[in-house]
Amino acid sequence: MELETKRLILRKPKKSDWKDIVEGASEYDVAKMILGMPHPYKKKDAEDFIKKTIKKWKQEVLGDYIFFIELKSEKKVIGAIGINRIDRFSRTGTTGSWINKKYWRNGFMTEAKIAVNE
């Protein structure tokens, strides 16, 4: 599954995404807002996160998705957004997300959240 917006592609992770993940997640202002995110964030942390996320996608656990947020113009992963506890009857779910600090205040997370909630 892949979602696309005007500026973003929300997609499954790739092993090659680790550098972009480390760049964004290693910033203290990002890490301090995510429960369980290690700081400093290292290559091994990114590889473990990617491996876990790929495994979830392969298991096709309904109602639990983690998308990597790729900025189309740079072909770069700038963050991640998860949606879980999806209740199709009430059309609700819980989201969690983070974005590389360099991309804050540009509306990217709002754009991503709208896409996963449609």
Order of alpha helices (4+ residues) and beta strands (2+ residues): beta-beta-alpha-alpha-alpha-beta-beta-beta-alpha
